[in-house]
Structures are given as C-alpha cells and as structure tokens.
Amino acid sequence: MAYLQITLQVDPAHRAAAAGVYEKYKQPFLGTVPGALSKELLVRDEDVQVLHGFRDVADAQVYLTSELFTRDVVGGLSPLLESDPDVCVYDTV
C-alpha cells in the first residue's frame, strides 16, 4: 500500500470551499483512478491535508499526472491556496 499526502495552506475563510472541491472529486477519484483505495480530508489549525490511499506507489504517481488531478482538483483548489502544496508519496513496509 502507498499514501499520497498533499498538504495545503488554505485561509480558514476558504476552507469550506476547499472542502467542497474535496467532496466533488472524492467519488470520481475512488471510482475511476486505478489503484485508488481511500481518500480522507484532514483539517487542523495550521493546514489542510488530503490523504489518498493507493495499491502502490506507481498508482499514486500516475494519479498526480492524471487530468482528474491536474485539471479538475488543482484547477478547483488553486484560487484558494496561499502557497504551493506540499506533495509527498509514501510506501508502506
């Protein structure tokens, strides 16, 4: 299993809109992305994180280049971000 963690700096005033982007694309992610297993939105005072579960690292890397991610998700979130997202891919042992 692998995880894709994306940390977003979103002003608290824009967090509801960011959560709306998450909700809009959660089912398409789970239903159409090869190897997708889970997707969770984690919110704390400092930032917002989206944690994606995948079958393996290769599936996570392919998702990062998909139209769903690059056009839809990034396009929807870009106006809400205070800085570039921090993207990390982890493999489990």
C-alpha angles and dihedrals in degrees: 000000000000136000131214111203118191116186116200130193102216124167109242089242089062099043095096089055091048090050088052090057089049092051093045094056102031096091095042087051094050094041103044112021112096111243095008112149107163145355126198133179113219118193128190135155093265100047149328122260131195113204115198123190119211138179090243144346093266090060091051092050092049090052090055089062096041124111090238089062103032099039107025108029099032091041091053095045102040097084090051099051125100092198141359113296121253108235122195131173118202130190120208123229 
